[in-house]
Amino acid sequence: MLNGVAEGKVSIERIAEVFATNPAKILDLYPRKGSLQVGADADLTIVDLDREQTLRNENVVAKCGWTPLDGLTITGDVETTLVRGEPVYHEGEVVGDPGYGEFVRRGEAE
């Protein structure tokens, strides 16, 4: 996604709309999720749109532990992810406690 932004194929605002705002609306979680406004759960990802990175299986932070894009160099990288204002990921390391997130039921958005 960030590579698409770097290549001018999509705006960062459109990425936020497609991957945060729209799903929150579809799942009836908006405006508590998918928006930046007073009273919303402000889960944020801070990105460096200029930093290049090469995707590697050993850097995948997911249960599967691999990516079909292993070896691909892209532009754009996640620096920090915040959940409810607390850092859970920073510069390639998971720094949050497991289970720190909070489940939000559909319809509990307001």
Backbone as XML, in Angstrom:
<?xml version="1.0"?>
<chain id="A" units="angstrom">
  <residue number="1" name="MET">
    <atom name="N" x="0.818" y="-1.188" z="0.000"/>
    <atom name="CA" x="0.000" y="0.000" z="0.000"/>
    <atom name="C" x="0.860" y="1.249" z="0.000"/>
  </residue>
  <residue number="2" name="LEU">
    <atom name="N" x="1.853" y="1.284" z="0.885"/>
    <atom name="CA" x="2.707" y="2.470" z="0.959"/>
    <atom name="C" x="3.531" y="2.623" z="-0.306"/>
  </residue>
  <residue number="3" name="ASN">
    <atom name="N" x="3.903" y="1.516" z="-0.926"/>
    <atom name="CA" x="4.633" y="1.578" z="-2.178"/>
    <atom name="C" x="3.772" y="2.254" z="-3.245"/>
  </residue>
  <residue number="4" name="GLY">
    <atom name="N" x="2.484" y="1.969" z="-3.254"/>
    <atom name="CA" x="1.555" y="2.606" z="-4.181"/>
    <atom name="C" x="1.485" y="4.108" z="-3.959"/>
  </residue>
  <residue number="5" name="VAL">
    <atom name="N" x="1.562" y="4.518" z="-2.687"/>
    <atom name="CA" x="1.594" y="5.949" z="-2.372"/>
    <atom name="C" x="2.879" y="6.554" z="-2.922"/>
  </residue>
  <residue number="6" name="ALA">
    <atom name="N" x="4.006" y="5.897" z="-2.680"/>
    <atom name="CA" x="5.301" y="6.405" z="-3.146"/>
    <atom name="C" x="5.345" y="6.514" z="-4.666"/>
  </residue>
  <residue number="7" name="GLU">
    <atom name="N" x="4.665" y="5.610" z="-5.356"/>
    <atom name="CA" x="4.653" y="5.615" z="-6.821"/>
    <atom name="C" x="3.588" y="6.553" z="-7.388"/>
  </residue>
  <residue number="8" name="GLY">
    <atom name="N" x="2.823" y="7.214" z="-6.511"/>
    <atom name="CA" x="1.808" y="8.149" z="-6.969"/>
    <atom name="C" x="0.546" y="7.493" z="-7.516"/>
  </residue>
  <residue number="9" name="LYS">
    <atom name="N" x="0.352" y="6.215" z="-7.211"/>
    <atom name="CA" x="-0.813" y="5.482" z="-7.715"/>
    <atom name="C" x="-2.046" y="5.666" z="-6.839"/>
  </residue>
  <residue number="10" name="VAL">
    <atom name="N" x="-1.832" y="6.042" z="-5.581"/>
    <atom name="CA" x="-2.933" y="6.189" z="-4.629"/>
    <atom name="C" x="-2.485" y="7.185" z="-3.558"/>
  </residue>
  <residue number="11" name="SER">
    <atom name="N" x="-3.426" y="7.910" z="-2.977"/>
    <atom name="CA" x="-3.074" y="8.863" z="-1.922"/>
    <atom name="C" x="-3.107" y="8.179" z="-0.561"/>
  </residue>
  <residue number="12" name="ILE">
    <atom name="N" x="-2.378" y="8.725" z="0.389"/>
    <atom name="CA" x="-2.384" y="8.184" z="1.750"/>
    <atom name="C" x="-3.782" y="8.330" z="2.362"/>
  </residue>
  <residue number="13" name="GLU">
    <atom name="N" x="-4.498" y="9.380" z="1.963"/>
    <atom name="CA" x="-5.869" y="9.566" z="2.450"/>
    <atom name="C" x="-6.778" y="8.446" z="1.952"/>
  </residue>
  <residue number="14" name="ARG">
    <atom name="N" x="-6.584" y="8.025" z="0.709"/>
    <atom name="CA" x="-7.400" y="6.934" z="0.157"/>
    <atom name="C" x="-7.079" y="5.619" z="0.860"/>
  </residue>
  <residue number="15" name="ILE">
    <atom name="N" x="-5.814" y="5.392" z="1.190"/>
    <atom name="CA" x="-5.435" y="4.184" z="1.935"/>
    <atom name="C" x="-6.167" y="4.167" z="3.277"/>
  </residue>
  <residue number="16" name="ALA">
    <atom name="N" x="-6.175" y="5.293" z="3.983"/>
    <atom name="CA" x="-6.877" y="5.371" z="5.273"/>
    <atom name="C" x="-8.367" y="5.117" z="5.099"/>
  </residue>
  <residue number="17" name="GLU">
    <atom name="N" x="-8.941" y="5.658" z="4.055"/>
    <atom name="CA" x="-10.375" y="5.475" z="3.798"/>
    <atom name="C" x="-10.706" y="4.002" z="3.531"/>
  </residue>
  <residue number="18" name="VAL">
    <atom name="N" x="-9.911" y="3.372" z="2.676"/>
    <atom name="CA" x="-10.186" y="2.000" z="2.261"/>
    <atom name="C" x="-9.909" y="0.988" z="3.373"/>
  </residue>
  <residue number="19" name="PHE">
    <atom name="N" x="-8.857" y="1.215" z="4.164"/>
    <atom name="CA" x="-8.453" y="0.215" z="5.144"/>
    <atom name="C" x="-8.868" y="0.535" z="6.578"/>
  </residue>
  <residue number="20" name="ALA">
    <atom name="N" x="-9.430" y="1.719" z="6.827"/>
    <atom name="CA" x="-9.850" y="2.060" z="8.191"/>
    <atom name="C" x="-11.287" y="2.569" z="8.215"/>
  </residue>
  <residue number="21" name="THR">
    <atom name="N" x="-11.548" y="3.678" z="7.554"/>
    <atom name="CA" x="-12.875" y="4.295" z="7.624"/>
    <atom name="C" x="-13.964" y="3.406" z="7.033"/>
  </residue>
  <residue number="22" name="ASN">
    <atom name="N" x="-13.793" y="2.948" z="5.812"/>
    <atom name="CA" x="-14.840" y="2.154" z="5.172"/>
    <atom name="C" x="-15.140" y="0.846" z="5.897"/>
  </residue>
  <residue number="23" name="PRO">
    <atom name="N" x="-14.129" y="0.049" z="6.297"/>
    <atom name="CA" x="-14.459" y="-1.164" z="7.051"/>
    <atom name="C" x="-15.192" y="-0.859" z="8.364"/>
  </residue>
  <residue number="24" name="ALA">
    <atom name="N" x="-14.794" y="0.220" z="9.042"/>
    <atom name="CA" x="-15.479" y="0.585" z="10.284"/>
    <atom name="C" x="-16.938" y="0.917" z="10.015"/>
  </residue>
  <residue number="25" name="LYS">
    <atom name="N" x="-17.198" y="1.585" z="8.917"/>
    <atom name="CA" x="-18.587" y="1.913" z="8.561"/>
    <atom name="C" x="-19.369" y="0.651" z="8.208"/>
  </residue>
  <residue number="26" name="ILE">
    <atom name="N" x="-18.782" y="-0.226" z="7.415"/>
    <atom name="CA" x="-19.448" y="-1.463" z="7.009"/>
    <atom name="C" x="-19.784" y="-2.324" z="8.227"/>
  </residue>
  <residue number="27" name="LEU">
    <atom name="N" x="-18.882" y="-2.364" z="9.208"/>
    <atom name="CA" x="-19.068" y="-3.194" z="10.401"/>
    <atom name="C" x="-19.786" y="-2.470" z="11.535"/>
  </residue>
  <residue number="28" name="ASP">
    <atom name="N" x="-20.308" y="-1.284" z="11.241"/>
    <atom name="CA" x="-21.059" y="-0.499" z="12.217"/>
    <atom name="C" x="-20.210" y="-0.167" z="13.447"/>
  </residue>
  <residue number="29" name="LEU">
    <atom name="N" x="-18.942" y="0.139" z="13.209"/>
    <atom name="CA" x="-18.029" y="0.537" z="14.276"/>
    <atom name="C" x="-17.653" y="2.017" z="14.198"/>
  </residue>
  <residue number="30" name="TYR">
    <atom name="N" x="-18.072" y="2.668" z="13.130"/>
    <atom name="CA" x="-17.774" y="4.081" z="12.924"/>
    <atom name="C" x="-18.768" y="4.929" z="13.708"/>
  </residue>
  <residue number="31" name="PRO">
    <atom name="N" x="-18.370" y="5.972" z="14.392"/>
    <atom name="CA" x="-17.090" y="6.671" z="14.363"/>
    <atom name="C" x="-16.127" y="6.266" z="15.478"/>
  </residue>
  <residue number="32" name="ARG">
    <atom name="N" x="-16.487" y="5.261" z="16.314"/>
    <atom name="CA" x="-15.549" y="4.858" z="17.374"/>
    <atom name="C" x="-14.257" y="4.326" z="16.775"/>
  </residue>
  <residue number="33" name="LYS">
    <atom name="N" x="-14.379" y="3.627" z="15.676"/>
    <atom name="CA" x="-13.216" y="3.120" z="14.938"/>
    <atom name="C" x="-13.213" y="3.761" z="13.558"/>
  </residue>
  <residue number="34" name="GLY">
    <atom name="N" x="-12.047" y="3.864" z="12.953"/>
    <atom name="CA" x="-11.945" y="4.345" z="11.587"/>
    <atom name="C" x="-11.982" y="5.848" z="11.434"/>
  </residue>
  <residue number="35" name="SER">
    <atom name="N" x="-11.818" y="6.581" z="12.529"/>
    <atom name="CA" x="-11.829" y="8.033" z="12.434"/>
    <atom name="C" x="-10.897" y="8.627" z="13.478"/>
  </residue>
  <residue number="36" name="LEU">
    <atom name="N" x="-10.495" y="9.854" z="13.234"/>
    <atom name="CA" x="-9.697" y="10.603" z="14.194"/>
    <atom name="C" x="-10.553" y="11.764" z="14.674"/>
  </residue>
  <residue number="37" name="GLN">
    <atom name="N" x="-11.240" y="11.544" z="15.777"/>
    <atom name="CA" x="-12.069" y="12.588" z="16.358"/>
    <atom name="C" x="-12.226" y="12.332" z="17.847"/>
  </residue>
  <residue number="38" name="VAL">
    <atom name="N" x="-12.652" y="13.343" z="18.561"/>
    <atom name="CA" x="-12.814" y="13.232" z="20.004"/>
    <atom name="C" x="-13.749" y="12.065" z="20.321"/>
  </residue>
  <residue number="39" name="GLY">
    <atom name="N" x="-13.314" y="11.195" z="21.236"/>
    <atom name="CA" x="-14.104" y="10.052" z="21.659"/>
    <atom name="C" x="-13.841" y="8.778" z="20.885"/>
  </residue>
  <residue number="40" name="ALA">
    <atom name="N" x="-13.102" y="8.856" z="19.785"/>
    <atom name="CA" x="-12.790" y="7.667" z="18.986"/>
    <atom name="C" x="-11.601" y="6.929" z="19.587"/>
  </residue>
  <residue number="41" name="ASP">
    <atom name="N" x="-11.514" y="5.625" z="19.315"/>
    <atom name="CA" x="-10.331" y="4.844" z="19.685"/>
    <atom name="C" x="-9.233" y="5.206" z="18.693"/>
  </residue>
  <residue number="42" name="ALA">
    <atom name="N" x="-8.224" y="5.912" z="19.157"/>
    <atom name="CA" x="-7.196" y="6.440" z="18.262"/>
    <atom name="C" x="-6.055" y="5.444" z="18.090"/>
  </residue>
  <residue number="43" name="ASP">
    <atom name="N" x="-6.316" y="4.350" z="17.389"/>
    <atom name="CA" x="-5.260" y="3.426" z="17.011"/>
    <atom name="C" x="-4.604" y="3.996" z="15.758"/>
  </residue>
  <residue number="44" name="LEU">
    <atom name="N" x="-3.307" y="4.230" z="15.821"/>
    <atom name="CA" x="-2.603" y="4.914" z="14.737"/>
    <atom name="C" x="-1.368" y="4.144" z="14.294"/>
  </residue>
  <residue number="45" name="THR">
    <atom name="N" x="-1.047" y="4.295" z="13.037"/>
    <atom name="CA" x="0.216" y="3.788" z="12.516"/>
    <atom name="C" x="0.970" y="4.966" z="11.921"/>
  </residue>
  <residue number="46" name="ILE">
    <atom name="N" x="2.191" y="5.161" z="12.373"/>
    <atom name="CA" x="3.047" y="6.232" z="11.880"/>
    <atom name="C" x="3.991" y="5.616" z="10.856"/>
  </residue>
  <residue number="47" name="VAL">
    <atom name="N" x="4.022" y="6.197" z="9.659"/>
    <atom name="CA" x="4.809" y="5.624" z="8.580"/>
    <atom name="C" x="5.836" y="6.611" z="8.050"/>
  </residue>
  <residue number="48" name="ASP">
    <atom name="N" x="6.919" y="6.077" z="7.522"/>
    <atom name="CA" x="7.933" y="6.860" z="6.813"/>
    <atom name="C" x="7.724" y="6.551" z="5.333"/>
  </residue>
  <residue number="49" name="LEU">
    <atom name="N" x="7.183" y="7.505" z="4.604"/>
    <atom name="CA" x="6.844" y="7.285" z="3.199"/>
    <atom name="C" x="8.058" y="7.273" z="2.277"/>
  </residue>
  <residue number="50" name="ASP">
    <atom name="N" x="9.237" y="7.657" z="2.789"/>
    <atom name="CA" x="10.442" y="7.706" z="1.965"/>
    <atom name="C" x="11.407" y="6.550" z="2.215"/>
  </residue>
  <residue number="51" name="ARG">
    <atom name="N" x="11.263" y="5.854" z="3.330"/>
    <atom name="CA" x="12.215" y="4.793" z="3.682"/>
    <atom name="C" x="11.990" y="3.549" z="2.827"/>
  </residue>
  <residue number="52" name="GLU">
    <atom name="N" x="13.066" y="3.067" z="2.233"/>
    <atom name="CA" x="12.989" y="1.813" z="1.482"/>
    <atom name="C" x="13.211" y="0.641" z="2.408"/>
  </residue>
  <residue number="53" name="GLN">
    <atom name="N" x="12.569" y="-0.451" z="2.083"/>
    <atom name="CA" x="12.773" y="-1.683" z="2.836"/>
    <atom name="C" x="12.659" y="-2.864" z="1.888"/>
  </residue>
  <residue number="54" name="THR">
    <atom name="N" x="13.351" y="-3.923" z="2.235"/>
    <atom name="CA" x="13.227" y="-5.165" z="1.492"/>
    <atom name="C" x="12.441" y="-6.136" z="2.355"/>
  </residue>
  <residue number="55" name="LEU">
    <atom name="N" x="11.344" y="-6.627" z="1.817"/>
    <atom name="CA" x="10.497" y="-7.550" z="2.567"/>
    <atom name="C" x="11.209" y="-8.887" z="2.722"/>
  </residue>
  <residue number="56" name="ARG">
    <atom name="N" x="11.207" y="-9.402" z="3.948"/>
    <atom name="CA" x="11.880" y="-10.660" z="4.268"/>
    <atom name="C" x="10.980" y="-11.523" z="5.141"/>
  </residue>
  <residue number="57" name="ASN">
    <atom name="N" x="10.992" y="-12.810" z="4.881"/>
    <atom name="CA" x="10.193" y="-13.732" z="5.686"/>
    <atom name="C" x="10.516" y="-13.616" z="7.173"/>
  </residue>
  <residue number="58" name="GLU">
    <atom name="N" x="11.786" y="-13.431" z="7.495"/>
    <atom name="CA" x="12.183" y="-13.392" z="8.909"/>
    <atom name="C" x="11.666" y="-12.148" z="9.634"/>
  </residue>
  <residue number="59" name="ASN">
    <atom name="N" x="11.172" y="-11.163" z="8.895"/>
    <atom name="CA" x="10.638" y="-9.952" z="9.520"/>
    <atom name="C" x="9.118" y="-9.954" z="9.637"/>
  </residue>
  <residue number="60" name="VAL">
    <atom name="N" x="8.480" y="-11.001" z="9.158"/>
    <atom name="CA" x="7.018" y="-11.071" z="9.204"/>
    <atom name="C" x="6.571" y="-11.272" z="10.648"/>
  </residue>
  <residue number="61" name="VAL">
    <atom name="N" x="5.696" y="-10.365" z="11.111"/>
    <atom name="CA" x="5.149" y="-10.460" z="12.468"/>
    <atom name="C" x="3.706" y="-10.937" z="12.326"/>
  </residue>
  <residue number="62" name="ALA">
    <atom name="N" x="3.559" y="-12.223" z="12.042"/>
    <atom name="CA" x="2.246" y="-12.835" z="11.868"/>
    <atom name="C" x="2.403" y="-14.328" z="12.099"/>
  </residue>
  <residue number="63" name="LYS">
    <atom name="N" x="1.303" y="-14.990" z="12.351"/>
    <atom name="CA" x="1.361" y="-16.422" z="12.637"/>
    <atom name="C" x="1.948" y="-17.234" z="11.489"/>
  </residue>
  <residue number="64" name="CYS">
    <atom name="N" x="1.683" y="-16.821" z="10.234"/>
    <atom name="CA" x="2.163" y="-17.619" z="9.108"/>
    <atom name="C" x="3.686" y="-17.575" z="8.990"/>
  </residue>
  <residue number="65" name="GLY">
    <atom name="N" x="4.308" y="-16.434" z="9.356"/>
    <atom name="CA" x="5.756" y="-16.333" z="9.374"/>
    <atom name="C" x="6.430" y="-16.190" z="8.016"/>
  </residue>
  <residue number="66" name="TRP">
    <atom name="N" x="5.663" y="-15.913" z="6.960"/>
    <atom name="CA" x="6.263" y="-15.759" z="5.640"/>
    <atom name="C" x="5.437" y="-14.799" z="4.799"/>
  </residue>
  <residue number="67" name="THR">
    <atom name="N" x="6.018" y="-14.337" z="3.702"/>
    <atom name="CA" x="5.321" y="-13.478" z="2.755"/>
    <atom name="C" x="5.639" y="-13.932" z="1.337"/>
  </residue>
  <residue number="68" name="PRO">
    <atom name="N" x="4.665" y="-13.925" z="0.449"/>
    <atom name="CA" x="4.962" y="-14.258" z="-0.945"/>
    <atom name="C" x="5.796" y="-13.170" z="-1.623"/>
  </residue>
  <residue number="69" name="LEU">
    <atom name="N" x="5.997" y="-12.057" z="-0.938"/>
    <atom name="CA" x="6.766" y="-10.939" z="-1.488"/>
    <atom name="C" x="8.204" y="-10.924" z="-0.973"/>
  </residue>
  <residue number="70" name="ASP">
    <atom name="N" x="8.656" y="-12.010" z="-0.373"/>
    <atom name="CA" x="10.013" y="-12.095" z="0.162"/>
    <atom name="C" x="11.024" y="-11.661" z="-0.895"/>
  </residue>
  <residue number="71" name="GLY">
    <atom name="N" x="11.869" y="-10.694" z="-0.515"/>
    <atom name="CA" x="12.913" y="-10.205" z="-1.411"/>
    <atom name="C" x="12.537" y="-8.953" z="-2.193"/>
  </residue>
  <residue number="72" name="LEU">
    <atom name="N" x="11.274" y="-8.552" z="-2.161"/>
    <atom name="CA" x="10.829" y="-7.373" z="-2.892"/>
    <atom name="C" x="11.206" y="-6.108" z="-2.128"/>
  </residue>
  <residue number="73" name="THR">
    <atom name="N" x="11.824" y="-5.156" z="-2.811"/>
    <atom name="CA" x="12.163" y="-3.871" z="-2.205"/>
    <atom name="C" x="11.052" y="-2.885" z="-2.522"/>
  </residue>
  <residue number="74" name="ILE">
    <atom name="N" x="10.542" y="-2.230" z="-1.472"/>
    <atom name="CA" x="9.453" y="-1.271" z="-1.614"/>
    <atom name="C" x="9.808" y="0.032" z="-0.902"/>
  </residue>
  <residue number="75" name="THR">
    <atom name="N" x="9.042" y="1.059" z="-1.181"/>
    <atom name="CA" x="9.220" y="2.342" z="-0.522"/>
    <atom name="C" x="8.055" y="2.562" z="0.417"/>
  </residue>
  <residue number="76" name="GLY">
    <atom name="N" x="8.369" y="2.900" z="1.666"/>
    <atom name="CA" x="7.373" y="3.097" z="2.704"/>
    <atom name="C" x="7.546" y="2.043" z="3.778"/>
  </residue>
  <residue number="77" name="ASP">
    <atom name="N" x="7.541" y="2.480" z="5.031"/>
    <atom name="CA" x="7.776" y="1.554" z="6.128"/>
    <atom name="C" x="7.043" y="2.045" z="7.375"/>
  </residue>
  <residue number="78" name="VAL">
    <atom name="N" x="6.565" y="1.109" z="8.155"/>
    <atom name="CA" x="5.908" y="1.446" z="9.413"/>
    <atom name="C" x="6.971" y="1.744" z="10.460"/>
  </residue>
  <residue number="79" name="GLU">
    <atom name="N" x="6.859" y="2.899" z="11.113"/>
    <atom name="CA" x="7.765" y="3.249" z="12.202"/>
    <atom name="C" x="7.191" y="2.801" z="13.542"/>
  </residue>
  <residue number="80" name="THR">
    <atom name="N" x="5.949" y="3.202" z="13.807"/>
    <atom name="CA" x="5.342" y="2.958" z="15.115"/>
    <atom name="C" x="3.851" y="2.706" z="14.940"/>
  </residue>
  <residue number="81" name="THR">
    <atom name="N" x="3.317" y="1.798" z="15.745"/>
    <atom name="CA" x="1.868" y="1.599" z="15.826"/>
    <atom name="C" x="1.446" y="1.827" z="17.264"/>
  </residue>
  <residue number="82" name="LEU">
    <atom name="N" x="0.394" y="2.617" z="17.427"/>
    <atom name="CA" x="-0.157" y="2.937" z="18.747"/>
    <atom name="C" x="-1.561" y="2.360" z="18.863"/>
  </residue>
  <residue number="83" name="VAL">
    <atom name="N" x="-1.842" y="1.715" z="19.969"/>
    <atom name="CA" x="-3.182" y="1.225" z="20.276"/>
    <atom name="C" x="-3.642" y="1.934" z="21.533"/>
  </residue>
  <residue number="84" name="ARG">
    <atom name="N" x="-4.749" y="2.642" z="21.428"/>
    <atom name="CA" x="-5.268" y="3.458" z="22.536"/>
    <atom name="C" x="-4.173" y="4.347" z="23.115"/>
  </residue>
  <residue number="85" name="GLY">
    <atom name="N" x="-3.324" y="4.864" z="22.233"/>
    <atom name="CA" x="-2.279" y="5.800" z="22.641"/>
    <atom name="C" x="-0.999" y="5.158" z="23.141"/>
  </residue>
  <residue number="86" name="GLU">
    <atom name="N" x="-0.962" y="3.847" z="23.258"/>
    <atom name="CA" x="0.228" y="3.141" z="23.752"/>
    <atom name="C" x="0.958" y="2.470" z="22.596"/>
  </residue>
  <residue number="87" name="PRO">
    <atom name="N" x="2.298" y="2.607" z="22.538"/>
    <atom name="CA" x="3.041" y="1.941" z="21.463"/>
    <atom name="C" x="2.978" y="0.419" z="21.608"/>
  </residue>
  <residue number="88" name="VAL">
    <atom name="N" x="2.676" y="-0.249" z="20.501"/>
    <atom name="CA" x="2.679" y="-1.711" z="20.493"/>
    <atom name="C" x="3.696" y="-2.257" z="19.485"/>
  </residue>
  <residue number="89" name="TYR">
    <atom name="N" x="4.182" y="-1.371" z="18.603"/>
    <atom name="CA" x="5.191" y="-1.738" z="17.615"/>
    <atom name="C" x="6.046" y="-0.503" z="17.373"/>
  </residue>
  <residue number="90" name="HIS">
    <atom name="N" x="7.374" y="-0.712" z="17.350"/>
    <atom name="CA" x="8.270" y="0.415" z="17.103"/>
    <atom name="C" x="9.543" y="-0.074" z="16.431"/>
  </residue>
  <residue number="91" name="GLU">
    <atom name="N" x="9.830" y="0.516" z="15.257"/>
    <atom name="CA" x="11.069" y="0.253" z="14.524"/>
    <atom name="C" x="11.394" y="-1.246" z="14.411"/>
  </residue>
  <residue number="92" name="GLY">
    <atom name="N" x="10.421" y="-2.020" z="13.976"/>
    <atom name="CA" x="10.661" y="-3.440" z="13.715"/>
    <atom name="C" x="10.470" y="-4.362" z="14.897"/>
  </residue>
  <residue number="93" name="GLU">
    <atom name="N" x="10.114" y="-3.834" z="16.045"/>
    <atom name="CA" x="9.956" y="-4.668" z="17.243"/>
    <atom name="C" x="8.555" y="-4.533" z="17.825"/>
  </residue>
  <residue number="94" name="VAL">
    <atom name="N" x="7.961" y="-5.647" z="18.194"/>
    <atom name="CA" x="6.705" y="-5.610" z="18.936"/>
    <atom name="C" x="7.055" y="-5.214" z="20.360"/>
  </residue>
  <residue number="95" name="VAL">
    <atom name="N" x="6.475" y="-4.106" z="20.832"/>
    <atom name="CA" x="6.811" y="-3.593" z="22.163"/>
    <atom name="C" x="5.609" y="-3.603" z="23.104"/>
  </residue>
  <residue number="96" name="GLY">
    <atom name="N" x="4.444" y="-3.942" z="22.591"/>
    <atom name="CA" x="3.244" y="-3.980" z="23.415"/>
    <atom name="C" x="3.058" y="-5.336" z="24.066"/>
  </residue>
  <residue number="97" name="ASP">
    <atom name="N" x="2.252" y="-5.357" z="25.091"/>
    <atom name="CA" x="1.925" y="-6.600" z="25.770"/>
    <atom name="C" x="0.854" y="-7.355" z="24.978"/>
  </residue>
  <residue number="98" name="PRO">
    <atom name="N" x="0.994" y="-8.667" z="24.855"/>
    <atom name="CA" x="-0.032" y="-9.455" z="24.163"/>
    <atom name="C" x="-1.394" y="-9.245" z="24.831"/>
  </residue>
  <residue number="99" name="GLY">
    <atom name="N" x="-2.406" y="-9.122" z="24.002"/>
    <atom name="CA" x="-3.756" y="-8.971" z="24.531"/>
    <atom name="C" x="-4.114" y="-7.567" z="24.956"/>
  </residue>
  <residue number="100" name="TYR">
    <atom name="N" x="-3.269" y="-6.578" z="24.640"/>
    <atom name="CA" x="-3.536" y="-5.208" z="25.064"/>
    <atom name="C" x="-4.743" y="-4.611" z="24.349"/>
  </residue>
  <residue number="101" name="GLY">
    <atom name="N" x="-5.038" y="-5.073" z="23.143"/>
    <atom name="CA" x="-6.157" y="-4.540" z="22.377"/>
    <atom name="C" x="-7.476" y="-4.783" z="23.091"/>
  </residue>
  <residue number="102" name="GLU">
    <atom name="N" x="-8.503" y="-4.160" z="22.587"/>
    <atom name="CA" x="-9.830" y="-4.281" z="23.185"/>
    <atom name="C" x="-10.823" y="-4.650" z="22.097"/>
  </residue>
  <residue number="103" name="PHE">
    <atom name="N" x="-11.577" y="-5.728" z="22.313"/>
    <atom name="CA" x="-12.572" y="-6.157" z="21.345"/>
    <atom name="C" x="-13.733" y="-5.176" z="21.349"/>
  </residue>
  <residue number="104" name="VAL">
    <atom name="N" x="-14.161" y="-4.759" z="20.174"/>
    <atom name="CA" x="-15.286" y="-3.854" z="20.051"/>
    <atom name="C" x="-16.380" y="-4.582" z="19.258"/>
  </residue>
  <residue number="105" name="ARG">
    <atom name="N" x="-17.531" y="-4.727" z="19.870"/>
    <atom name="CA" x="-18.642" y="-5.416" z="19.204"/>
    <atom name="C" x="-19.326" y="-4.486" z="18.205"/>
  </residue>
  <residue number="106" name="ARG">
    <atom name="N" x="-19.819" y="-5.099" z="17.166"/>
    <atom name="CA" x="-20.580" y="-4.370" z="16.153"/>
    <atom name="C" x="-21.733" y="-3.631" z="16.821"/>
  </residue>
  <residue number="107" name="GLY">
    <atom name="N" x="-21.910" y="-2.379" z="16.445"/>
    <atom name="CA" x="-22.995" y="-1.597" z="16.995"/>
    <atom name="C" x="-22.647" y="-0.852" z="18.279"/>
  </residue>
  <residue number="108" name="GLU">
    <atom name="N" x="-21.446" y="-1.080" z="18.827"/>
    <atom name="CA" x="-21.012" y="-0.399" z="20.043"/>
    <atom name="C" x="-20.205" y="0.855" z="19.704"/>
  </residue>
  <residue number="109" name="ALA">
    <atom name="N" x="-20.434" y="1.414" z="18.556"/>
    <atom name="CA" x="-19.595" y="2.495" z="18.075"/>
    <atom name="C" x="-19.875" y="3.824" z="18.748"/>
  </residue>
  <residue number="110" name="GLU">
    <atom name="N" x="-21.015" y="4.017" z="19.315"/>
    <atom name="CA" x="-21.325" y="5.343" z="19.833"/>
    <atom name="C" x="-21.490" y="5.356" z="21.321"/>
  </residue>
</chain>
